[in-house]
Amino acid sequence: MTRPFNFSAGPAALPEEVLQQAASEMLDWHGSGMGVMEMSHRGKEFTAIAHQAEADLRAILAVPATHKILFMQGGAIAENAIVPMNLSRGGRADYVITGSWSQKSAKEAHKYCEVHLAASNAADHHTTLPDYGSWQISDNAAYVHVCSNETIHGVEMHELPDLAALGTQAPLVIDCSSHIVSRPIDWSRVGLAYAGAQKNIGPAGLTLVIVREDLIGHALPITPSAFDYQIVADNGSMYNTPPTYPWYLAGLVFQWIQRQREGELTGLAAIEARNVAKAKLFYDYVDASGFYVNKVAGNCRSRMNIPFFLPSDDLNDAFLSGAKDAGLLQLKGHKSVGGMRASIYNAMPLAGVQALVDYMKTFAARHG
């Protein structure tokens, strides 16, 4: 039986073979007599799982030895508080607004530090990116925060800003929740990256923080111990009981990424090439359709999250109903934006995007 194609923005679809492997190991992981959810997080079985997952992620993203990898809880929304608690030292931090998630980040940071708005695309209704040369970066910024892929508005930074070239030594902090492990990251430009796992990596409950080691150890006194990066790092992400099953599933996804092939490309390079092809197929059709519209500027369209609109909202219910009948799920746009949204993360095959385009062609012919 063929599963429907799930276009949810998150929690999102996982690779089918990962789910099958997890199912086969549910009652007994590798002859241990226990399922992963039943293991002590400090036992040798889970310790092996955790170490392998961290090593695989470091290899996939080429994370240098200068950066620690932390497996935490709370999601990206919690990191909106945890980042300024750890990095701001109570001073000023710069925020770039490119959509709903960066707005939430800046609002939360106000509780812990002075927030300076370095740039914003609000005047363009979050459909463009502020030119890097226009950013007004503070002289004394503790860090500069961006959301490198806005899940709701469908805006992506395909190249991260080089803050040194903009005349500041402030570290760049990126919320990369919705594009992590979909493309490489230039760590020479990144001081800290954080991501909720539930879009491209695994189930909800796990949060990844990859932070340059010299940035930790300066947490505000009010920082809870479980959210102090130095304490988390010193304890191998096991100061408190971690989300063990999501960590295990993330490890299976990392192994799946390493097995991917696309022509002569392997691993993350194959994943990125596939994501480029999927996004091109979809955007090319929408732009040529004369029926559907994507409002995001061409140079910053997200590969992961694609909002699109029909000629009339009166058609939305019929579109969604027909899509469900066709095995195309969770296409309704975010309530703050409306319309439709197709999230085409790593686990979405090219065949799923092609099936969606075929359905959209049929719907447009019927209602155009």
C-alpha positions, 0 to 999 in steps of 0.5 A, a space after each residue: 500500500 502506497 502511503 499518502 504524501 505528507 506536506 506538513 510543515 512540522 511535525 513533518 514526514 520522516 523517511 519511510 525506511 527510517 520508520 520501518 527500521 524504528 518499528 522493527 527495533 521497537 521491542 528489542 534494540 539490537 538484542 538488548 531485550 529493551 526498546 530504546 524508550 525503555 533504556 537508561 540514558 546513561 546505560 551503554 546501549 543508549 550511550 552508543 546510540 547517542 555517540 553515533 548520532 553526534 558523530 554522524 551529524 558532525 560528519 554530515 554537516 562538517 561541523 568543525 572541532 571548534 563547535 560543540 553539538 548539544 542535544 537539548 529540549 524545548 524546541 526553537 521557541 525555547 532557544 529564543 530565550 536560551 540564546 540571549 540568556 547564554 550569549 547576550 551577557 545582558 547587553 545588546 543583541 541585533 536581530 534581523 526580521 524576515 518573517 514570523 519566526 524571527 519576529 518571535 525570536 526578537 520579542 522573546 529576547 527583549 526579556 533578557 537583553 537590549 534588542 536592536 533591529 538591524 534590518 527588516 523586510 516587514 515593508 515588503 510583507 516578508 517576501 524579500 530579504 533585506 540586502 546585507 549592505 543595508 543592515 545596521 549592525 550595532 558597534 557592541 552587539 553580542 551577536 546577530 540573530 537571523 532565521 535562515 529559513 522562514 517556515 511560514 513566509 517561505 523566505 530562505 537565505 541561500 547564502 549566509 551573511 559574512 558578518 566580518 565583511 560587514 565590519 563586525 566581529 559579532 557572532 552570527 546566530 541562525 535559527 535553521 530549524 526548517 533547513 537543517 541537513 538540507 544543505 551545507 552550512 558555512 561554519 566559518 560564518 556561524 557562531 551558533 546554529 539551533 534547530 527544532 528537530 521536527 521538520 527535517 530530522 525527527 519527531 518533536 521533542 529534540 532540539 539541536 544546538 551547534 555552538 562555537 566553544 568560545 561562546 559558552 560559559 557566559 550565561 546570565 545568573 538567571 539561566 536554568 542549569 539545564 539550559 546553560 550551554 556550558 553545563 549541557 556541554 560538560 555533561 554530554 547533553 545528559 545533565 538531565 534526562 534527554 529526549 532519548 527516543 527522538 535522539 535515536 530517531 534523529 540518529 536513524 535519519 542521519 544514517 539515512 542521509 549518509 546512504 543517499 545517492 543522486 548520480 555521483 553525489 552522496 550524502 548531504 550533496 545528494 540531498 541538496 541536489 534533490 531538494 533543488 530539483 524538487 523546488 525547481 519543479 514546483 516553482 516552475 509550474 506555479 510561475 507558468 500556471 497563470 492560476 497559482 501565485 507565489 509572492 516571494 522574490 525569486 532570489 530568496 524562495 525557500 526550498 523547504 516551505 512553499 506558500 502559494 495562493 489560488 485565484 480566490 479563497 473560495 476555491 481553497 476548501 475544494 482544493 484541499 478536499 480534492 488534494 486529500 482524495 488524491 493522497 496529498 495531505 496537510 497543504 493548508 497554509 499557515 493561518 497568519 498567511 492563508 492560502 496553501 503551503 507545500 513543505 518539501 523537506 528531505 523526506 519528500 521524494 520527487 515523486 511527491 512533488 510531481 504528484 502535487 503538480 499533476 493534481 494542481 494542473 487538473 484542478 486549474 484546468 477544472 476551475 480556471 
